[in-house]
Amino acid sequence: MQICLLISLKLKCYCNYHVPYLQRDCYRIFKSIYYSELQRPKVLCSYYMKTIFLWVCEKLPMETWQEENLACLLMGLLDDLFHCLVNKECANYFIPQNNMLRHIPREFLLHHAKTVSNIRTNPKR
C-alpha cells in the first residue's frame, strides 16, 4: 500500500503536466522555509509541508496559481501550517482520518507555530 501512495504522490506532484511551474516553485519555497527555519526541535518533517501543499492545491482553483499571487500563496501556506500547528491537526492527504500531528507534544508544535508567526509577520527577515 505504501508503494501505491508513493506512486500516487509522485504523479500528483511531479508528473502532472497540468500543474503549472508556479505551483512547483511555490512548493519548493515553502519547503525551503521548513529546512531553514523549522528543523529544530526535530518534530516536524518535510512530508507535513507536502501534505499541506497538496490540500491547498486541491482547494484553490488553477487560475489562482499566477506569478502575481506568489507572495499571497506562500502566506496562505504559512497560515495553513500555523493553523495545523496550533490546532495539533494535520490530516494526511491520502488517509484524511490520520492526524499526523497527534503524537507530537503540544509545546513543540507551539514553538514552531511561534516561528511560523514570526515569519508571517516579518517575511523579509
N, C-alpha and C positions, 0 to 999 in steps of 0.2 A: 504494500500500500504506500509506503514512504517513497518508493521509486515513482509511482504514478503521480503523487503530489509534486515531486521534484520536477518531473517532466511537464506537468501542467503549469507549474510556476514558471519554468523557463519559457514555455510557449506564451504565457500571458505577458511576461516582462520583456523578452528579448526577440522573439521570433515573429511577433505580430507586426506585419508591415503597416497596419493602420495606426500603430502607436507613433505619434509624432516624436521627433527628436527632442522636442522641448520636454516631454514627459520624462524621457531618459535623463536629460540634463538636470531636471528638477530633482529626480530621484538621487542622482549622483551627488548633488549639492547637499540634499537632506542627509544622505548617508555620511558625507564628509563632516557634517556638523556632529553627527554621532561620534565619529572617530576622533575628532579634535576636542570635543567638549564633554562627552558623556561616557567615557571609558572607565572613570574611577568614581566611586567604587564599582567594581565589575559585577553589576547585577543585570544590566541590560545587554542585549545582543543585537546585532545589525538586522536580524530577522524581524524584530519588532518594528524597525523603521520600514522594512519592506512591506510588512503587513499593513501598517497604517497607510503607506503609499498606495497599495492595491485597493484598499477600501475607498480612498479618495478618488482613484481612477474610475472606480465603479460609480461613485456618487456624482461626479462632475460631468457635464456634457463635453463632448470633444471640442466644441468651439471655444470652451474656456481656456484650452491649452494654447495660448498665444504668447509670443515673446513679451508683449507689453504687460502681461499678467504674471510674469515670473515671480516678482517680489511678493505679490499677494498670494500666489500659490504656495510659496515657501512659508510665508507667515501662517497660512491656513494649516499646513502640515505641522508646524510647530505648535499651533493651537490644539490640533488633534492629539499630538504627543503629550502636551501638557494635560489635557483632559484625561487621557489614559492613565497618566502617572498619578494625578490627584485622586482619581476615582478607583485606582488599582484595578483597572479593567482594560484589557486589550484582547478582543476576540480574534482568534485565529481565522485567517481568511478562508481556509478550506474546511475548517471544522469550527464554525462560529460559536458553538456552545463551549468551546475550550478557551477559558480565560487564561492567557499566557502569563499574566502577572500575579496570579493568585498565590503563588509560593514565595514571592519576594516580600521581605519585610517592608512595612509602610514607611519607616524612616528613611530607607534608601531611595524609595520612589519619590518621597517628598524632597529629598536632597536634589535629585535630578530635576524635579519639577521646578525648583527654585532656579537651577541653572538654565532651564528652558525659558523661564520667565525673564531672566536677565538677558538672554539672547534676544528674546522677542522685544524687550523694551529698548535694547541698545544693539541693533543688528550690525552696526558699523564697527563695533569694537574690535 
